[in-house]
Amino acid sequence: MEEVLVKCERIDHFGRGIGYVLGKIIFVPNLLPKEEAMVKIVLDKKKYMVGEVIKLVKKSDDRILPKCGYENCGCALKSLKYEKTLEFKKEKVIDILKRYSGLTNVVKEIVPSDNIYGYRNKITLKVKGGRLGYFKNGTNDLIEIKRCEIASHKSNEIISVLKELDLSKVREIIIKDFGEVMIIIKGELDIELLKPLVDSIYMNARLVYGKENIVASLGEFKFYLSKDAFFQVNSGVALKLYNKVLDYLDVSSGKNVLDLYCGTGTISLFLSKYFDQVVGVEINEEAVKCATLNKNLNNISNVMFICGDVSKEVSGLMAEQIVVDPPRSGLTSAGINDILRINPDRLVYVSCDPMTLARDLKLFKDNYEVKEVTLFDMFPWTYHVESVCLLVKR
Ligand SMILES: C[S@@+](CC[C@H](N)C(=O)[O-])C[C@H]1O[C@@H](n2cnc3c(N)ncnc32)[C@H](O)[C@@H]1O
């Protein structure tokens, strides 16, 4: 396809360089503001184009040599200085909140990750034609990898062993490393060489080696983790985030708190010391089982968990304060109406997608004031950012 010279004006919310070719916008991954590059046009649509850098002509002072050379993986910002990636994420959330919910001057700071490499305690590897790697962003094209710089040391050891094995009958391998290690395999694989490295192996949803659940430590708590239940991928940042949730709640008022979308009960347990009662609601049965085990493991008695859909379960509940930590899709309108009916004094909204956060905050606007938003760099080098937002009843 055609090659053109592109001057990068800025980067979009997905970390792609933006330039113009004959007046039409072009998105170019791995091109930084003020850089110029010869770009191959790989997609030419009516309103926009997508390109790939062939050769950098003018380089930004903010460019660094990334630790890995894989292109189009999830680390869209890996060629940018770390402190600049933090600035990018902060500006992105400020822009989204202003544009989609009219909020200004609410974003306070972005808390960096202490570990910027080897921070991920869970990775999902794809296998295609016996080759191991990640899918290129938004495609089923495999990028074969030898190691991954954001994965833990142990995960990379396991990757080295996997690369020696016959993976022809495997589709996906998930590695969870929380000190104790679990591997979840979709497909058929000879696991003998993996056993000495791990505590638990599942194959096609069946436990074939070791423990049913592994144990993770976070602050003063221990948590059982199952095959499918959610757990934050960066434990160091998760701990800071949970402390901010606590900081945003009014502990002096005691009483009852709801932890909606509670996963394995992490936030509920963190809050249990400071409130009379915490009730967690979670749809994933496995996660609720773990949450109950975790409550007992940590000798906590003032927490209970309900297994069900937030949109259905919350209507009968009451609380003075509420924490929500929904998936990327955000809250449902039924969920928002239920929260408005419960009418808590404070609402702390933990979000992994600023777009759905902005959409939802707009719906709370008449009843709640957004006091402050703190950002957390849970996923260094990617364009993702975690937000914790304090809303107080007007
Ligand atoms: C971002 S995670 C938060 C988990 C937990 N707060 C933590 O920090 O580990 C979102 C959780 O919401 C759960 N979930 C998704 N949709 C739900 C729904 N409609 N009702 C209840 N829980 C839901 C998911 O299973 C997942 O555990």
The ligand as an SDF file (V2000), in Angstrom:
LIG
                    3D

 27 29  0  0  0  0  0  0  0  0999 V2000
  -13.9140   -4.7620   38.2570 C   0  0  0  0  0  0  0  0  0  0  0  0
  -14.4160   -6.2220   39.0740 S   0  0  0  0  0  0  0  0  0  0  0  0
  -14.3660   -5.6730   40.7320 C   0  0  0  0  0  0  0  0  0  0  0  0
  -14.0610   -6.7280   41.7730 C   0  0  0  0  0  0  0  0  0  0  0  0
  -13.6370   -6.2750   43.1590 C   0  0  0  0  0  0  0  0  0  0  0  0
  -14.2300   -5.0400   43.5840 N   0  0  0  0  0  0  0  0  0  0  0  0
  -12.1180   -6.2260   43.2680 C   0  0  0  0  0  0  0  0  0  0  0  0
  -11.5480   -5.1440   43.4150 O   0  0  0  0  0  0  0  0  0  0  0  0
  -11.4920   -7.3120   43.2050 O   0  0  0  0  0  0  0  0  0  0  0  0
  -16.0990   -6.2730   38.6540 C   0  0  0  0  0  0  0  0  0  0  0  0
  -16.8550   -7.4480   39.2370 C   0  0  0  0  0  0  0  0  0  0  0  0
  -18.2430   -7.2780   38.9100 O   0  0  0  0  0  0  0  0  0  0  0  0
  -18.8170   -8.5540   38.6900 C   0  0  0  0  0  0  0  0  0  0  0  0
  -20.0760   -8.3140   37.9340 N   0  0  0  0  0  0  0  0  0  0  0  0
  -20.2160   -8.0640   36.6140 C   0  0  0  0  0  0  0  0  0  0  0  0
  -21.5010   -7.8080   36.3100 N   0  0  0  0  0  0  0  0  0  0  0  0
  -22.1940   -7.8970   37.4720 C   0  0  0  0  0  0  0  0  0  0  0  0
  -23.5620   -7.7240   37.8240 C   0  0  0  0  0  0  0  0  0  0  0  0
  -24.4680   -7.4080   36.8870 N   0  0  0  0  0  0  0  0  0  0  0  0
  -23.9350   -7.8630   39.1010 N   0  0  0  0  0  0  0  0  0  0  0  0
  -23.0040   -8.1820   40.0540 C   0  0  0  0  0  0  0  0  0  0  0  0
  -21.6900   -8.3580   39.7930 N   0  0  0  0  0  0  0  0  0  0  0  0
  -21.2790   -8.2140   38.5190 C   0  0  0  0  0  0  0  0  0  0  0  0
  -17.7270   -9.3190   37.9720 C   0  0  0  0  0  0  0  0  0  0  0  0
  -17.9280  -10.7170   38.0970 O   0  0  0  0  0  0  0  0  0  0  0  0
  -16.4710   -8.8270   38.7020 C   0  0  0  0  0  0  0  0  0  0  0  0
  -16.1500   -9.6630   39.7900 O   0  0  0  0  0  0  0  0  0  0  0  0
  1  2  1  0
  2  3  1  0
  2 10  1  0
  3  4  1  0
  4  5  1  0
  5  6  1  0
  5  7  1  0
  7  8  2  0
  7  9  1  0
 10 11  1  0
 11 12  1  0
 11 26  1  0
 12 13  1  0
 13 14  1  0
 13 24  1  0
 14 15  1  0
 14 23  1  0
 15 16  2  0
 16 17  1  0
 17 18  1  0
 17 23  2  0
 18 19  1  0
 18 20  2  0
 20 21  1  0
 21 22  2  0
 22 23  1  0
 24 25  1  0
 24 26  1  0
 26 27  1  0
M  CHG  2   2   1   9  -1
M  END
$$$$
